[in-house]
Amino acid sequence: MSQTIADYYVQQGREEGREEGRQEFLLTQLEHRFGVLPPPARQKLLAIRDPASLRDLTIRLLDAKSLEELGFN
């Protein structure tokens, strides 16, 4: 079965929604653990689009002792 243009855009919307959800989850977790993020760190997080990078950051957050350890300096 071929994908219609509408199906394509629905799929794109779902992927963007998942990405935004991961970013929001990470933002909540980072701020709970380290306090309000400085604007450059927040911008850096929101610039991450790759799902694998977001998952990796989620895992690394579990053991991180600082924002710097996560690359948010």
N, C-alpha and C positions, 0 to 999 in steps of 0.2 A: 504494500500500500504506500502510495506517495504522500509526502507531507505537504499540506497546503500552506500558503503564506500565513494564514491565520494561525495554524498550528505552530509554525515557526516562531511567530511573535509571542504566542502564549508560552512556549518553552523558554524563550529568551527572558520573558518576565519572571518566570519561575526561578530561573538561574540567578537573575539579579536579586530577587527576593531572598533566596538562600544566602547569597553573598552578604547582603545587608544585614540579615539575621545573625550571621557569624560575626560580622564586625561589631554589631550592637552587643552581642554576648561577650565578646572579648573586651569591649570598652567597659562594660559593667564589671566584669571580673577584675580587670586591671585597676579600675578606680576603687573597687572595694578593697583590694589588696594594698595599693600604693597611694591612694588618695587621688584627688583630681589631677588628670593628666595635663601637663603643660601643652599649650596650643601646638607646638611643633610635633610632639609625640602623638597627639590626637590626629593631626593631619597625616602623619606617617602611617598610622593604623588605617585610617579611612582610604588611603591610597593603595592599600594592598587589595588586589582583585583576584589573585590566583587562589582557588579553593585549597590546594595543597599547602600553600604558604600559610593560609589562615588556620588550617588544621594543625600544622606544625607549631605555630605560635600558641595555639590552645594547649598543646601538650607541654611545650617548654615553660609555659606560665605556671604549671603545677610545681616546678622545682625552683623557679627563679627567685632570687633574693632581692633583686632590684630591677628597675626599668632598664638600666644600662645593660644588664645581662641579656635582656631581650632585644637590644639594639635601639632602644628609645632614649638616647642621651641628648 
